[in-house]
Amino acid sequence: MIPKKAITLITPFYFPEDTAIGLYTTQFSKFLVKQGYEVKVITGFPNYPQWKIHEKYQSLPSFFKETNEQIEIIRYKQYLPSTVNFKGRVFMMLDFFYGTFRNINQVKTADLVICIVPFTISILPSLVLSKLRKSKLWVHVQDFEFDLALNSGIIKKKSFFFTLFKSVVFGFERKMLNSADVVSSISFSMQDKIRKKSNQKDPYYFPNWVSSEKINPANYSKHNFINSNVFTLLYSGNIGDKQDWGFLEKLCAIIKPEDQIEIVIVGDGGFKTNLTTKLKLFSFVKFFDPIPYNELNDLLCSADVHFLFQKPEVVDTIMPSKILGMMASAKPSIVSGNKNSEVATIMNQSGGGFYFSQNDSVLTIYQTILELKNNVTIGEKMGVKARSYILEKFSEEKILANFEEKIRSII
């Protein structure tokens, strides 16, 4: 009997986290098991998007192993900052790095090591493990965390130390990317960034995906977060520094009571406390905690319009996966950000909503919302286009089949 090929996955986010990186990483790990691979996962303790260890895991020892659906999960209880700022993020990354280095010793065989990056520093223990086990190394970039910090203003650009730090960090990043046998990312713009940052001339396109069945407007029930008597704008996802919450605050300031508009924000994250404080004067803004993944279809399909306001400085460091679910729900989206971003391309090509750049005013977006509210047919047509485009370009079945074919070509 031919032994199964062994794949080890190193990621800071994994099951039972059921949103963002944790969701996609868990899904493709289970897919690989179904294809006959032996999969191990080295990860932290679940904490996203609350930035707090999930209750079930809080009393467990710092090093802990469990099995879920034939996947051995090797965990380390990483440090989590009480205040989500740059310093706290750095300590978290360094502590996860320490735990990962300790845990690679538990992997005795590996034909392929896959490192999921939002933390570039995680590539180093992944590289060491691949050398020890004489395996291939695949680096998959979900976020460029330092670029994001620079572009979004998380890191202040003031001192000589900052310049030196930037040089060291990006030099390390280049070495790590060059060490991989395969580097992949989730968008074309991030592929271009990989080419500029490294000697990797042909990074693999491995986008996030959406299931036509799990997000399906033909099969949903009205979610109790959504009030049927008002026109509802929905944001569902991480409430962090990537989004332009100041833009939302300006929009709220011009919405009138007689408009009968409600804004629903579902999620958690490092900026949630600040945001609830900033918007507490607006009674039409409702906040709710994150929901289980099995409720997501009901929530997304119950809204009238989805919104996503991105900081215009953030162009090619992230590709927000939430846009896929928004569009698959067959509801129109209102999105703002940099006019050169990949999300802008998707929105404009699909015709599934409105995309606004930094040159567009809040008043223009407000008027667009009223137009959608007063002419339901416009939104319905956009929603159909949005779902059709997303299922054609980001089908779960196609993307994972291509991913497995790429794996078979290298091991």
ZIZI-V619794 format. One record per residue. N is the residue number from 1. RES is the residue in one letter. SS is DSSP state (h for helix, s for strand, l for the rest). NEAR is the number of other C-alpha atoms within 12 Angstrom. Layout:
n->[N	N]
res->[RES	RES]
ss->[SS	SS]
near->[NEAR	NEAR]
//
This chain:
n->[1	2	3	4	5	6	7	8	9	10	11	12	13	14	15	16	17	18	19	20	21	22	23	24	25	26	27	28	29	30	31	32	33	34	35	36	37	38	39	40	41	42	43	44	45	46	47	48	49	50	51	52	53	54	55	56	57	58	59	60	61	62	63	64	65	66	67	68	69	70	71	72	73	74	75	76	77	78	79	80	81	82	83	84	85	86	87	88	89	90	91	92	93	94	95	96	97	98	99	100	101	102	103	104	105	106	107	108	109	110	111	112	113	114	115	116	117	118	119	120	121	122	123	124	125	126	127	128	129	130	131	132	133	134	135	136	137	138	139	140	141	142	143	144	145	146	147	148	149	150	151	152	153	154	155	156	157	158	159	160	161	162	163	164	165	166	167	168	169	170	171	172	173	174	175	176	177	178	179	180	181	182	183	184	185	186	187	188	189	190	191	192	193	194	195	196	197	198	199	200	201	202	203	204	205	206	207	208	209	210	211	212	213	214	215	216	217	218	219	220	221	222	223	224	225	226	227	228	229	230	231	232	233	234	235	236	237	238	239	240	241	242	243	244	245	246	247	248	249	250	251	252	253	254	255	256	257	258	259	260	261	262	263	264	265	266	267	268	269	270	271	272	273	274	275	276	277	278	279	280	281	282	283	284	285	286	287	288	289	290	291	292	293	294	295	296	297	298	299	300	301	302	303	304	305	306	307	308	309	310	311	312	313	314	315	316	317	318	319	320	321	322	323	324	325	326	327	328	329	330	331	332	333	334	335	336	337	338	339	340	341	342	343	344	345	346	347	348	349	350	351	352	353	354	355	356	357	358	359	360	361	362	363	364	365	366	367	368	369	370	371	372	373	374	375	376	377	378	379	380	381	382	383	384	385	386	387	388	389	390	391	392	393	394	395	396	397	398	399	400	401	402	403	404	405	406	407	408	409	410	411]
res->[M	I	P	K	K	A	I	T	L	I	T	P	F	Y	F	P	E	D	T	A	I	G	L	Y	T	T	Q	F	S	K	F	L	V	K	Q	G	Y	E	V	K	V	I	T	G	F	P	N	Y	P	Q	W	K	I	H	E	K	Y	Q	S	L	P	S	F	F	K	E	T	N	E	Q	I	E	I	I	R	Y	K	Q	Y	L	P	S	T	V	N	F	K	G	R	V	F	M	M	L	D	F	F	Y	G	T	F	R	N	I	N	Q	V	K	T	A	D	L	V	I	C	I	V	P	F	T	I	S	I	L	P	S	L	V	L	S	K	L	R	K	S	K	L	W	V	H	V	Q	D	F	E	F	D	L	A	L	N	S	G	I	I	K	K	K	S	F	F	F	T	L	F	K	S	V	V	F	G	F	E	R	K	M	L	N	S	A	D	V	V	S	S	I	S	F	S	M	Q	D	K	I	R	K	K	S	N	Q	K	D	P	Y	Y	F	P	N	W	V	S	S	E	K	I	N	P	A	N	Y	S	K	H	N	F	I	N	S	N	V	F	T	L	L	Y	S	G	N	I	G	D	K	Q	D	W	G	F	L	E	K	L	C	A	I	I	K	P	E	D	Q	I	E	I	V	I	V	G	D	G	G	F	K	T	N	L	T	T	K	L	K	L	F	S	F	V	K	F	F	D	P	I	P	Y	N	E	L	N	D	L	L	C	S	A	D	V	H	F	L	F	Q	K	P	E	V	V	D	T	I	M	P	S	K	I	L	G	M	M	A	S	A	K	P	S	I	V	S	G	N	K	N	S	E	V	A	T	I	M	N	Q	S	G	G	G	F	Y	F	S	Q	N	D	S	V	L	T	I	Y	Q	T	I	L	E	L	K	N	N	V	T	I	G	E	K	M	G	V	K	A	R	S	Y	I	L	E	K	F	S	E	E	K	I	L	A	N	F	E	E	K	I	R	S	I	I]
ss->[l	l	l	l	l	s	s	s	s	s	l	l	l	l	l	l	l	l	l	h	h	h	h	h	h	h	h	h	h	h	h	h	h	h	l	l	l	s	s	s	s	s	s	s	l	l	l	l	l	l	l	l	l	l	h	h	h	l	l	l	l	l	s	s	s	s	s	s	l	l	s	s	s	s	s	s	l	l	l	l	l	l	l	l	l	h	h	h	h	h	h	h	h	h	h	h	h	h	h	h	h	h	h	h	h	h	l	l	l	l	l	s	s	s	s	s	s	l	l	l	l	h	h	h	h	h	h	h	h	h	h	h	l	l	l	s	s	s	s	s	s	l	l	l	h	h	h	h	h	h	h	h	l	l	l	l	l	l	l	h	h	h	h	h	h	h	h	h	h	h	h	h	h	h	h	h	h	h	l	l	l	s	s	s	s	l	l	h	h	h	h	h	h	h	h	h	h	l	l	l	l	l	l	s	s	l	l	l	l	s	l	l	l	l	l	l	l	l	l	l	l	l	l	l	l	l	l	l	l	l	s	s	s	s	s	s	l	l	l	l	l	l	s	l	h	h	h	h	h	h	h	h	h	h	l	l	h	h	h	l	s	s	s	s	s	s	l	l	l	l	l	h	h	h	h	h	h	h	l	l	l	l	l	l	s	s	s	s	l	l	l	l	h	h	h	h	h	h	h	h	h	h	l	l	s	s	s	s	s	s	l	l	l	l	l	l	l	l	l	l	l	h	h	h	h	h	h	h	l	l	l	s	s	s	s	s	l	l	l	l	l	h	h	h	h	h	h	h	h	h	l	l	s	s	s	s	l	l	l	l	l	h	h	h	h	h	h	h	h	h	h	h	h	h	l	h	h	h	h	h	h	h	h	h	h	h	h	h	h	h	h	h	h	l	s	h	h	h	h	h	h	h	h	h	h	h	h	h	h	h	l]
near->[3	6	11	19	25	34	42	46	50	51	48	47	40	38	39	32	32	27	36	36	39	34	30	35	40	34	31	36	39	29	25	31	26	19	22	20	28	30	38	41	48	48	49	44	44	35	34	32	35	31	32	27	27	21	14	13	24	18	13	18	15	25	27	26	24	22	18	20	19	19	31	29	37	37	39	39	35	35	29	32	22	18	22	27	23	24	18	20	27	27	22	32	31	24	28	38	33	26	32	41	30	25	33	36	21	25	34	18	26	34	32	41	47	42	46	43	38	34	40	38	39	41	41	36	38	49	36	28	37	35	22	22	24	19	28	35	40	41	46	44	45	39	35	36	31	34	30	31	29	26	26	29	22	26	25	20	17	13	11	11	14	16	16	14	19	22	15	15	24	25	18	22	33	26	22	36	40	28	27	35	33	34	41	39	38	39	35	28	30	36	34	26	30	40	22	19	25	24	23	27	19	21	34	31	29	39	37	41	40	37	29	29	21	27	36	31	30	19	20	22	21	21	23	18	33	33	24	17	12	23	31	37	44	43	42	45	43	33	34	31	32	35	36	30	32	22	32	37	25	21	29	31	22	23	26	17	16	12	22	22	35	34	37	40	37	35	35	30	31	31	28	31	19	20	29	27	15	21	27	18	14	26	20	28	34	27	30	24	21	29	28	19	25	20	26	38	34	28	44	49	40	36	45	45	45	47	44	43	41	40	34	34	29	39	35	37	39	43	37	38	32	35	43	43	46	48	53	43	47	42	45	47	53	43	47	41	39	28	27	22	32	31	44	34	26	32	35	25	20	31	30	39	43	42	37	35	30	24	15	21	19	27	20	22	33	29	21	28	38	27	19	31	26	18	16	19	16	26	34	27	22	35	38	29	29	37	41	27	31	37	32	22	27	32	28	29	22	21	28	30	20	20	30	25	17	22	29	20	13	18	23]
//
